[in-house]
Amino acid sequence: QVQLVESGGGSVQAGGSLRLSCAASGSLFDTYIMRWYRQAPGKQRDLVATITSGESTNYADSVKGRFTISRDNAKNTLYLQMNSLLPEDTAVYYCNSVSPRGISWGQGTQVTVSS
């Protein structure tokens, strides 16, 4: 299974920015489909953004124009640049990979946005 470790979460005021990182194991990272999900307290885990091996991207409507997903295959790392943060962006953010080894999840990183 692919090991995923997120970092970069924290507390910011509304309008601020954060960049999340997700370090992945394995020598075939460039072939993985990578996603960011988030889960707010008492709510289901929702898909935030997807990036394919060909670097096509897709976003949830709620984050379009504010968040950017990217990947650095040389570093086996996935990123999520989050700008113009809103209190409703508060959640635990998880990275997710889909690979020949199956589906893997990181442990999550907390993002808290205060008004």
N, C-alpha and C positions, 0 to 999 in steps of 0.2 A: 504494500500500500504506500502511496505517496505521503510523506510527512509535510505538513504545512504549519508555519509559525507566523502569526500576525504580530504587527507592532505598529506604533504610531498613534494609538488612540489617546484621548485626553479630554480635558474640559476647556471649552472656548465659549465666548459670547456670541450671540447671534450676529451674523455678518462675517464671522471669522472663517479661517481656513485650517484644514488639517490634511496631512497626507498619510494614508495608511500603506503599509508594506506587508507583503506575504512572501516569505522565503519558502521555496519548495525543494524537496529532495528529488533525486533521479536525474538520469542523463538525457531524458527525452522531454524535458520541460517544454521545448518549443512545439511539441506536438499536442500538448494538453489544451483542452478548452478550460478556461479559467473564469470564475464568477465571484462576485461579491454579493453576499446576502446580508440582511440585517434583521434583528429581532428586538422590538421594543417590549417592555414589561407587559405581560398579559396578552400579548399579541402573537400572531403566527410569524414564522420566519419568511421574509419576503425577498425576492430577487431584486437586486439593485442594478447590477451591470454585468455584462458578459463580454469577453474578448476571445476570439477563436485563434487557432494556430496561424491563420492568415491575417490576424490582427483586425478582423472585422469586429465592430463593437455595437452593442445595443444597450439601451438604458430604460429603466422604469420612467414613466412620465413624470413622476414626482421629483426626479433628480436631473432631468434633461437640461442642459445648458449650465448646470452648476457643478456636476461631478464629471471627472474624466478617468476612465480606466485605461491602463497601459501595462506593458510588460517589457522586461529587459531579459531576453533569453540568455544572454551571456552571463547574467547574474542569477538566473533561475528565480527571478523575483517579479511579483505582480504588485501593481500600485493602484491606489484609488485617491486621486486628488479631489478634495472636497472644498468647494468655495461657496461663499454666500450661505453659510450654514444657518439653518432654522432650528428652533426648539424641537420641531417634529422630526428632525433628523437624529434625535437622541435614541440610541439603541446599542446593542452589542453587534459588531460587524464581524462577519465570518467570511473567510475565503474558502473556495471550493474548487476542486479539480476533477475533471473527467479524463481518464487516461486508460490505456490497456490494463492497468492495474486495478481499475475500478473507480469508484467515487470516494473522494477523501474530503475531510473537513479540518479546518484549523480549530484552535481552542477559543477563538474570538477575542476581540479587543473592544473595550467600552469607549463610546463617544458620547459626551454629554454637552449639550448646547443650551446655554442659559439665555433668558430674554433680558 
